[in-house]
Amino acid sequence: MTDGQKPSERRRGRPKKGKELDVDALFDAAVANFAEWGFERASLRKIAGQAGVDVALISYRYGSKLGLWTAVVDAVAEEAITRIRESQELCRGLPPNEQMERLCREMVDLVGARPLFAQLLISEIMTNADSERKALIEERLARPVFDLLLGCVRTIRGPDEGPADVDMGLSLIAAMSMIGAVISTQSFFRRLMPSSSGDQQLFTQLAVLMRRLL
């Protein structure tokens, strides 16, 4: 605040000093609310309450609900790209089959760590969601991750691109869609398979299925 400036003239939306923003807690609360209520019905006030922060702090940091939503998508995209690249480096020099197995398990673990985000993503893609949000998903998350994964798969496979009548890109989309759908709906499908295994065994089996598709 400059000399002579009244307290009411502080920059609009700037929160009072207090508890620092816990970004991880905020993003978890945002994903949970967006997944449960949808983007339109979710509110910054509900998200702030669940995260234990002042709603003014969220508005100041992200500007709007869409700004927060975009920040969440960006964070997930960054995490996914970082983990794929790290997996690629760690697997370099291993036999192709082992590289593919590790890549598939890494992707299953990545989705499995954020089941509510998978639910949110599927909802945004399948419903009549706002075209701006769909464009943001494609530009900031889906396209970069898809291109990176497809490049990894092609590098691992080498000249062998798999069956000539199946596009590798389609195989990858089918594999990722399967993982997202199963993980985001596992609380329901376990009713159909009451003897189904725990999360880790489920993830192992999903990685095997993904490997078969690729």
N, C-alpha and C positions, 0 to 999 in steps of 0.2 A: 504494500500500500504506500503511495507517495505521500509526502508531507502535505497536510491540508485536505487529504481525501477522506471523506466520511466513510464509516464502516459499511454503510449500505451501498457504497459505490465500488466495493470490491468487484473484481472481474466476475461476470455472471457465471453462475454454476460452480464456482470454485468452493470446494468444501473446507470446513474448518479443520484445523490441525487435529489429529487424533490417531486412531488406530490405522496402521499402514495396510494397504490393500493386499490381501492374500490372493494372488492371481490364481493359484491352483484351486483353492476353495471356491473362488468366484466362478471359474470356468466349469467346475463340477456342478455347481448349483445351476448355472445357466443351461448346461446340457440337460440336466434332470428336468428342469422346467420346460424347456423347449420340446423335449421328447414327450412329456406328459400332456402339456397343454397346446402344443403347436406354437408357431411363432406369433401368430396374431393374438392368441389368448394369454400367452405368457407376459408377465409384467416385470419391469425392472425392480419394482418394489418387492415383489415376491422373491425374486432372485437375490436381492440385497439381504432380505430377511433370512433366507436360508444360508447365505454365505457369511452372515454376521457382520455386514459392513453398511455404511451409510449410503443410501441410494444416490445422494449427491456426488459421492466419490466416483461411482460408476459413470454417471452422466458426465462428470468432469473429464474422466480418463478416456471414455469411448464415445461420448457425444450423444449416442442414441442406442436404442435396442438393436438396430441393424448394425451399428458399429461394434457392439459387444458380440453379436452373432458372427460377424465377419472375423473378429479377433479369435474367436474359438475355432473357426474353420482354419484360419491361418496357423494356429498353434498345432492342431492335429496334423495338418499337411507338413509342417516343418518336422514334427516328430517322426512321421512316417518316412519322409525322404531321408532323414538322418539315419534312421535305423536300417533302412534298406541299403544305403551306401556303406554303413558300418558292417553289415552282414556280408556284403559283396567283398569288402576288403579282407575280412576274417576268413572267408571261404576260398580266397584266391589260392590256386595251387592244389586244391582238393579235387578228387575225381568228380566229373560232371554230375553223376547221380547223387553224390553226397551234397554237392553245392545246391542242387535243385531241392533236395529234401530240407536242407537248412533254410533256404529261402522261403519255402512253403510254410514251415513251422514259424518262421519269424512273422510272416504276414498273419497267420492265424492268431499268434500271441498278441500282435498289435491290435487286431480287431477285438480280440477277447478281453483286452484290458479296458476297452471303452464300449461295452455293449449298448449303453444308452445312446452314444453318439451314432452307432450303427443303425439303431432304431430311428433316430432323428434323420439321418441321411436318407434312409429308404423312404421315409414319409415325405421328405421334401422332393425327392425325385419322382415318386409315384403319384402324388396328389397334384392338384392344380395350384401348386405353390407359386408365389410371386416369381415372375420371370427374372427379376434382378437377382434373387437369391439363387436360383438355378444357374444363372450365368456365373455367379461368384463361386459356386461349388465346382463347376466345370473348370473355370480359369485358375482357381487357387488350390484346388485339391485333386479333383478327379483326373484332369489332363496331366498335370505334372507327375502324379503317382503312377498313373497308367503308363505313360511314356517311359518312365524309369524302370518299372517292372518289366515291361515288354522288352526293353533293351537288355535287361539282366537275363531274362529267359532265353532270348535269341543268342546271347553270348555263351550261355551255358550249353545250349543245345548244339551250337555250331552249325555246320551245313545241314544237319538233320532237323528240319522244321516240323517234324511230325507228319501225320496223315495229310496228303495233298488236298483232300476234300474238306478239311477243317481249318479255318483261318485261326492263326495263333492268337490274334487279338480277341477274337470271339471266345476262344478257350479261356483266356485270362479273365475276360469279363464274366463268363459263366462261373469260373472258380471263385472270384471275389464276391459275386452276388450270392452264391451258395453260402459262403462263410458268413457274410453279413446277415443273411436271412436266418440261418440256423442259430447263430449266437444271439441275435436280438430277440428271438422267439423261444429260446430254450426253456424258459419257465413254463411255457404252454406245452411244447412238444414232449416234455418229460411226463406229462399226464398220459400221453399215448404210449410212452416207453418207461413205465415206472421202475424198471430194473436198470435203466440207463446209468452210465458211469458218471463220475465226478467231472469237474471242469477239465482237469489235465488230460484225462483219457479221451474226453470229447475232443479237445484241441488236437491231440495226437491223431485221432481218426480223421478229423477234418483236413489235417495236413496231408494225410495219405490220399484222401479223395482229391484234394487240389493237385497233388503230384500226378495222379492218374489223368486228370483233365489236361495237364500241361505236357 
